[in-house]
Amino acid sequence: MQTNHPILSGLIKLHADLGGQIFENRKRAEKLAGDMKHVEAVIRMFEPGFNLKTIAPRRRHKGNAWFKRGTLFRHALEALRTATGPLTARDLTLAMLAAQGVSTPDQKAVRDLIGGVQASLRNNEGKTVRRVGEGMPARWELIR
C-alpha cells in the first residue's frame, strides 16, 4: 500500500472533519436532551399526571430553495402555457427550474420537487389541467 498517495491525505482530513462534526452533534444532542428534561419537569409541575409519551416530536419542514410557498402550481401552469405539447411531471419540473435559471440542481431536491408538482397536478386535475393519454409517466396539459 502506498502511504504517500495525494488522495490519502485529503481522505484523512475528510475523515477527521466528519469525526469532529459527529462529536459536535453529540454534544448538541446531549444539551437538547437536557433542555427537554427541564421542559418535561415544568409540564409535570402544571399537570403531574400528564403522559409525556403522547408528545410526538415535531418534524421540521424544509422549504423549497427555488419556489416560495404557494407558488409551485402557478409556476407549473406557466411552464405548461409555454410548452408545445403535454409534459410529464419531470419534464415540467425541469422546465420550471430552467425558467428560474437553475442550471445544476441537487438530484434529491429535484425528486422532492417532482413529487410536489405531481401532487399539485393531481389536486387540480379536471379544473385547470388534464391528464393526456394513459400509462406512466402521466403527461399533463392545460384545459383550454
C-alpha angles and dihedrals in degrees: 000000000000112000097185095060110138093224091053094066091051091049091049090053091047091050091050091049092050091048090052091051091050090050092050092047091051090052090049091048090053091051092048091049089053091049089050091053090053091052090048090053091053091048089053090051090059097036113017095186097048114132105229091192089074090069108094119204111255116240117227114234112221111210125226113266095215107037129043120233111284096015101087096092092045090055090047090053091050091051090049090051092056095042120104093217144355115316135204118235089255093052089045092051093049090049090050091050091048090052089053090051096248108150105171110026125183108260096225091050089049091052090050090048091050088054090052092049091049091050091049092049093049091047091053098038110136093014106068104344135039136198115248120213127339135281134050137333094038118231119215137201138172120268106238 
